[in-house]
Amino acid sequence: MPNIMPISELRNYTKVVNNVKYGSRVYLTKNGHGQIAMINMKELDEMEKELALYRFKLEMEKGERSILEEGTISSEDLKQELGI
């Protein structure tokens, strides 16, 4: 169940922070609408790693698609194109 509090609860910052745990975020509202989310740092780090992995996989799929659609060039042609 989401832990939702009005942003005015930040007056007692310690109480709000103590409610933030791994897998249990705190959502702060302003005038009844979501304004801020507080998340455990370990959980955030893991989410960022997952996002980076997802982006990497997406780029790999683009590369594979490019190879299938456009083909590849020989190492000699690449050296010539790069001027090596």
Buried (B, 14 or more C-beta within 10 A) or exposed (E): EEBEBEBEBBEEEEEBEEBBEEEBBBBBBEEEEEEEEBBBEEBEEEEEEEEEEEEEEEEEEEEEEEEEEEEEEEEEEEEEEEEE
